[in-house]
């Protein structure tokens, strides 16, 4: 007869990483980390607004919630828009500022709704460091909350690292807030979520004209970034 161990949430008194990690398939973490050859693809995003603006941009880590994007053209403020990071399904949102910085614009965006990612405990995950050296590794989901999740990582991440996590049909962006050693297995990371998107089931294809985009009758051609000339630099 197989013994079934109760799942503990991290806020319960009996919670410990040793209990939570007991039985996790460590062989799934065996592959070494690597540096991605095209790291910019994991932060690229497309934006469409009701006024007809369509632009490419680059995601930046958020200071306090929401999403920040760098783009080469201004984005209308307080107007419905749709954004889709690379590999993600489009999501509705609204820009609450668009500030010119040198030759680019820094745009702050709030999503219309905040979904809790439906990632199962024990599911495999891919964790990508979105800042130099842009490495990636495998991991295992340990716990999922409304605003944060815990994951076992086979690679060391420093506190405040900005990461992209892909698991169970979801793509998540967040900041590493707590790090705990898991011995030879790696590290246990608590990631504060900035945004969660459903993964695009058909990556590489053009972003579909969803019901939100169909309500924008004056859409202009895509401008700003393209796949051959991404934004460069690190403007905060």
Buried (B, 14 or more C-beta within 10 A) or exposed (E): EEEEEEEBEBEEEEEEBEEBBEEBEBEBBEEEBEEBEEBBEBBBBBBBBBBEBBBBBBBBBBEEEBBBBBBBBBBBBEEBBBBBBBBBBBBBBBBEBBEEEEEBBBBBBEBEEEEEBEBEBBBBBEBBBBBEEBBBBBBBBBBBBEEBBBBBBBBBBEEEBBBBBBBBBBBBBBBBEBBEEBEEBBBBBBBBBBBBBBBBEEEEEEBEEBEBBEEBEEBBEBEBBEEEEBBEEEBE
